Amino acid sequence: MEKPTSSVSIQYHPFFGPHDDLVLLELDEKLLSDVLYQRVTLRGQPDEDAVLCTKSKTYSVKFVGTSNSVFLIPPADYSTLHESGGENYNQQVPTASVIKVAPGNMELVEVAPRLDKLKSILSENLYSSDEASTAMGDLYKWDDLINKVQASDDELKAGLQALSAVEIDGYWRIVHEKYMDVILRMLLHNSVLNDWSLDSLVEDKVVNVLESDGFPRKLVYHCLNVYGSRVEEAMDGGVWRLDARRVCVHFARGILREGKRKMESFMEEWLRMIPEEMQPSFDMLEGEVLTEKLGVETWVRALSVSSLPTTPADRFSILFKERAKWEWKDLEPYIRDLNVPGLSSEALLLKYTRRSQPSIDAEPVFSAR
């Protein structure tokens, strides 16, 4: 090993050339073991910039040029020896054989998973009660999704959960909202008929009854997962509790699907649809609906955060098309889920919005930058 301050002679390797298949990759130490033990994958279609994924994170891959020349020397048989003249005539001096001059290296920067594509491709072919009408579109297994969507395995699983996707016959599907509505209504109907408590639904009873009504077992379990959570495990099936907010949001979305409604009319119909056991509150609809004053009337319209893009630029663009100015209490529910590694919510606001405050006591107002 030569000392840092020493010098070494170099020469061209017999196979010197551009060698475009050889690139330098700069790694953070925390990623080194994942790369060395081949626990990473490169993901992306030919028309997309590649990303590198570990099990839980996604990194963009960018080329960074360098002003200094970086010589690449093969790891074996990389040097030749020659004899120097003079009194040290028999001394052998190493000469490095350079096979490539690298103009720069690849750099990894952690980024948010690119999950908008996941929603797009799964929404092309929704699962409905009439599967014959949906059999024509493309279907995707897990291996198809990891090849198409630029996200780590853990992030992809979280994205599927956020979309309420379910694996049916090996394919990941989003169930049509109208079919989910039918299953939920039938569950609530049976809870009244059979005197079931919505806080302690016995899994086996619910699944067996709804299956006898013609619903696939897989979809009944999915309904319980989407609108509730298991609160007790058991060998013969667990006990579930329906989540009041999820159920209330479901019915609010159904009412507003056809367009905006006057507040009084909306609240009257909404409260009528909600099970008696649940205590609805308009606060449950944060991030799901917007209110606006038209004259003396207050109107309600749907705007679900789950329908918005996950990239900040696209998200803010749509929000400012909806409203030119936003008060913080209205804006916050629509940006709190934005995940940009290295950028806080405050930094996102500085980048994409202008903040104004008419007076010291007034709430801040945000407009497009």
C-alpha positions in Angstrom: 0.0 0.0 0.0 1.4 3.3 -1.1 1.6 6.2 1.5 -1.0 9.0 0.9 1.7 11.5 0.0 3.6 9.2 -2.3 3.2 8.9 -6.1 2.8 6.0 -8.4 3.3 5.7 -12.2 0.3 4.9 -14.3 -0.2 3.5 -17.8 -3.0 2.4 -20.0 -4.5 -1.0 -19.4 -4.6 -3.2 -22.5 -8.4 -3.0 -22.3 -8.6 0.7 -21.6 -11.8 2.3 -23.0 -15.1 4.1 -22.1 -16.6 1.0 -20.4 -20.0 2.5 -20.0 -21.1 -0.6 -18.1 -18.9 0.5 -15.2 -20.1 3.3 -12.9 -19.1 4.6 -9.5 -21.8 4.6 -6.8 -21.3 6.8 -3.7 -23.0 5.2 -0.7 -23.9 6.3 2.8 -22.5 3.9 5.3 -26.0 2.8 6.4 -26.7 1.5 2.9 -23.4 -0.3 2.4 -24.5 -3.7 3.9 -27.7 -3.7 1.8 -25.8 -3.2 -1.4 -23.0 -5.6 -0.6 -25.5 -8.3 0.4 -27.7 -7.6 -2.7 -30.7 -6.4 -0.7 -31.4 -3.6 -3.1 -33.2 -3.4 -6.5 -33.3 -0.8 -9.3 -36.9 -0.1 -10.3 -38.3 1.9 -13.2 -39.7 1.6 -16.7 -37.5 2.5 -19.7 -39.2 6.0 -19.9 -38.6 6.7 -16.1 -35.6 7.8 -14.1 -34.3 4.8 -12.2 -34.7 4.6 -8.4 -32.9 2.3 -6.0 -35.0 0.5 -3.4 -34.1 -1.1 -0.1 -36.7 -3.1 1.8 -38.2 0.1 3.3 -36.9 3.1 1.4 -36.6 4.6 -2.1 -33.7 6.6 -3.4 -33.3 8.6 -6.6 -30.2 7.8 -8.6 -28.4 10.9 -10.0 -25.2 11.3 -11.9 -22.8 13.9 -10.3 -19.9 15.0 -12.4 -16.4 15.7 -10.9 -13.8 18.2 -11.9 -10.9 15.8 -11.0 -10.0 12.8 -13.0 -10.8 9.5 -11.3 -8.8 6.5 -12.5 -10.4 3.0 -12.3 -8.0 0.2 -11.9 -9.1 -3.5 -12.1 -9.1 -5.3 -8.8 -6.8 -8.0 -9.9 -3.6 -7.9 -11.9 -3.9 -4.2 -12.0 -0.3 -3.3 -11.8 2.8 -4.1 -13.7 6.4 -4.1 -12.4 9.4 -2.5 -14.1 13.0 -2.2 -13.1 14.5 1.1 -12.3 18.0 2.1 -13.4 21.0 3.3 -11.4 22.2 1.9 -8.2 18.8 0.5 -7.4 18.7 -1.2 -10.8 17.0 -4.4 -9.4 14.3 -2.5 -7.5 10.8 -3.2 -8.8 8.5 -0.2 -9.0 4.7 -0.7 -9.3 2.8 0.9 -12.2 -1.0 1.2 -12.1 -2.9 0.1 -15.2 -5.9 2.4 -15.7 -8.8 0.8 -17.5 -11.2 3.8 -17.4 -11.4 7.4 -16.5 -14.6 8.1 -14.6 -16.1 11.6 -15.2 -18.3 11.3 -12.0 -20.3 9.0 -9.9 -23.9 8.1 -9.1 -25.4 9.6 -6.0 -28.4 8.4 -4.0 -30.9 10.7 -2.4 -33.9 9.4 -0.4 -37.2 10.3 -2.0 -40.9 9.7 -1.4 -42.2 6.5 -3.0 -43.9 7.2 -6.4 -47.3 5.7 -5.5 -49.6 7.8 -7.8 -48.9 5.2 -10.5 -50.1 2.4 -8.2 -53.5 4.1 -7.7 -53.7 4.8 -11.5 -53.1 1.2 -12.7 -55.3 -0.4 -10.0 -58.2 2.0 -10.7 -58.3 1.0 -14.4 -60.0 -2.3 -13.4 -62.1 -2.1 -10.3 -63.5 -5.2 -8.7 -67.3 -5.1 -8.8 -70.2 -7.5 -8.1 -70.3 -8.2 -11.8 -66.8 -9.5 -12.5 -67.7 -10.3 -16.1 -67.7 -6.6 -16.8 -64.2 -6.1 -15.4 -62.4 -9.1 -16.8 -61.2 -7.3 -19.9 -58.7 -5.0 -18.2 -55.1 -5.7 -17.0 -54.7 -7.3 -13.6 -51.6 -7.1 -11.5 -49.9 -9.6 -9.1 -47.3 -8.5 -6.6 -44.4 -9.2 -8.9 -46.1 -7.0 -11.6 -46.5 -4.1 -9.1 -42.9 -4.1 -7.9 -41.8 -4.0 -11.6 -44.1 -1.1 -12.4 -44.2 1.0 -9.3 -41.1 2.9 -8.0 -41.4 2.1 -4.3 -39.7 -0.2 -1.8 -41.6 -3.3 -0.7 -42.7 -1.8 2.6 -43.8 1.4 1.0 -45.7 -0.5 -1.7 -47.5 -2.5 1.0 -48.4 0.7 2.8 -49.7 2.2 -0.4 -51.9 -0.9 -1.1 -53.3 -0.5 2.4 -54.0 3.2 2.0 -55.9 2.4 -1.2 -57.9 -0.3 0.6 -56.7 -2.8 -2.0 -57.2 -6.5 -1.5 -55.5 -9.6 -3.1 -58.1 -11.6 -4.9 -57.1 -14.9 -6.7 -53.5 -13.6 -6.6 -54.2 -10.2 -8.1 -54.3 -6.9 -6.2 -57.6 -5.1 -6.7 -59.5 -2.0 -5.6 -63.1 -2.9 -4.9 -65.6 -0.5 -6.5 -67.1 1.9 -4.0 -70.6 1.0 -4.9 -69.9 -2.7 -4.2 -68.3 -1.8 -0.9 -71.4 0.2 0.0 -73.7 -2.8 -0.7 -71.5 -5.0 1.6 -71.4 -2.5 4.4 -75.1 -1.8 4.3 -75.8 -5.5 4.4 -73.5 -5.9 7.4 -75.3 -3.1 9.2 -78.7 -4.5 8.2 -77.8 -7.9 9.7 -76.4 -6.3 12.8 -79.9 -4.9 13.5 -81.7 -8.2 12.6 -79.3 -10.3 14.7 -78.8 -7.8 17.5 -75.0 -7.5 16.9 -73.1 -4.8 18.7 -71.0 -2.8 16.2 -68.3 -2.7 18.9 -68.1 -6.5 19.2 -68.8 -8.2 15.9 -68.0 -11.9 16.1 -66.0 -12.7 12.9 -67.4 -16.1 12.2 -71.0 -15.0 12.6 -70.6 -12.0 10.3 -68.7 -13.9 7.6 -71.1 -16.8 7.6 -74.3 -14.7 7.5 -73.0 -12.4 4.7 -71.7 -15.4 2.8 -75.2 -16.9 2.9 -76.4 -13.6 1.4 -74.2 -14.2 -1.6 -71.0 -12.2 -0.8 -67.6 -13.9 -1.2 -65.8 -14.5 2.1 -62.8 -12.6 1.0 -64.9 -9.5 0.4 -66.6 -9.8 3.8 -63.2 -9.9 5.5 -62.1 -7.0 3.4 -65.2 -5.0 4.5 -64.3 -5.6 8.1 -60.7 -4.5 7.5 -61.7 -1.4 5.6 -64.4 -0.2 8.1 -63.2 -1.7 11.3 -60.4 -3.4 13.3 -59.9 -6.6 15.1 -60.0 -6.1 18.8 -59.8 -9.7 20.0 -58.1 -12.7 18.5 -59.6 -16.2 18.8 -59.0 -19.7 17.4 -62.5 -19.8 15.9 -62.4 -16.2 14.6 -61.8 -12.9 16.3 -64.0 -10.0 17.4 -64.2 -6.8 15.4 -65.2 -3.2 16.1 -66.4 -0.9 13.4 -64.7 2.5 13.3 -67.2 5.3 13.5 -65.1 7.8 11.5 -64.5 5.4 8.6 -68.2 4.4 8.4 -69.3 8.1 8.7 -66.9 9.2 6.0 -68.1 6.4 3.7 -71.7 7.6 3.8 -70.7 11.3 3.5 -68.8 10.4 0.3 -71.8 8.6 -1.1 -74.1 11.6 -0.5 -71.7 14.1 -2.1 -70.8 11.9 -5.1 -73.4 13.6 -7.2 -72.3 17.1 -6.3 -72.4 19.7 -3.6 -75.3 20.0 -1.1 -76.6 22.6 1.2 -75.3 22.1 4.7 -78.7 21.5 6.3 -79.8 19.0 3.6 -76.5 17.2 3.8 -76.5 16.9 7.6 -80.1 15.7 7.7 -79.4 12.9 5.2 -76.0 12.0 6.6 -77.3 11.6 10.2 -80.2 9.5 8.9 -77.8 7.0 7.3 -75.4 6.5 10.2 -76.1 3.6 12.6 -77.7 4.6 15.9 -74.7 3.2 17.9 -72.4 5.8 16.4 -72.0 9.4 17.4 -71.2 11.4 14.2 -69.5 14.7 14.3 -68.8 17.1 11.3 -65.1 17.1 12.5 -64.9 13.5 11.3 -65.0 14.8 7.7 -61.8 16.8 8.0 -59.8 16.2 4.8 -62.9 14.9 3.1 -65.2 17.8 2.5 -65.0 21.6 2.0 -67.6 24.1 3.1 -68.2 27.4 1.3 -70.5 30.4 1.8 -72.8 31.3 -1.1 -74.9 34.3 0.1 -76.5 33.3 3.3 -76.2 29.6 2.6 -73.4 27.2 3.5 -72.7 24.5 1.0 -70.7 21.2 1.4 -68.8 19.5 -1.4 -66.4 16.6 -1.6 -62.7 16.9 -1.7 -61.0 13.8 -0.3 -57.3 14.0 0.5 -57.0 10.4 -0.7 -58.0 11.5 -4.3 -55.0 14.0 -4.5 -51.6 13.4 -5.9 -48.8 12.5 -3.5 -46.2 14.7 -5.1 -46.1 18.2 -3.5 -46.1 20.3 -6.7 -49.1 18.5 -8.2 -50.9 18.5 -4.8 -50.5 22.3 -4.3 -51.4 22.9 -7.9 -54.8 21.2 -7.5 -55.5 22.8 -4.1 -55.0 26.3 -5.5 -57.2 25.5 -8.4 -59.9 24.6 -5.9 -59.3 27.8 -3.9 -57.0 30.7 -4.6 -56.6 31.3 -0.8 -56.6 28.9 2.0 -56.9 29.4 5.8 -54.5 27.2 7.7 -57.3 25.2 9.4 -58.7 24.2 6.0 -55.3 23.6 4.3 -53.6 21.6 7.0 -55.7 18.4 6.6 -54.8 18.3 2.9 -51.0 18.5 3.3 -50.2 16.7 6.5 -49.8 13.4 4.8 -47.2 14.7 2.3 -43.9 12.8 2.8 -40.8 14.4 1.4 -37.6 13.2 3.0 -35.5 16.1 4.2 -38.4 18.6 3.9 -40.7 19.5 6.9 -44.2 20.8 6.5 -42.9 24.3 7.1 -40.4 24.0 4.3 -43.0 22.7 1.9 -45.2 25.8 2.7 -42.2 28.1 2.1 -41.5 26.4 -1.3 -45.1 26.2 -2.7 -47.1 29.0 -0.9 -47.2 32.6 0.0 -48.3 33.4 3.6 -50.2 36.6 4.4 -51.7 37.8 7.7 -54.1 40.8 7.4 -53.7 41.5 11.1 -51.9 40.2 14.1 -55.0 38.5 15.5 -56.1 37.1 12.1 -55.5 33.5 10.9 -52.7 33.2 8.3 -53.9 32.8 4.7 -51.9 30.8 2.1 -51.9 31.4 -1.7 -49.9 30.0 -4.6 -46.3 31.1 -4.9 
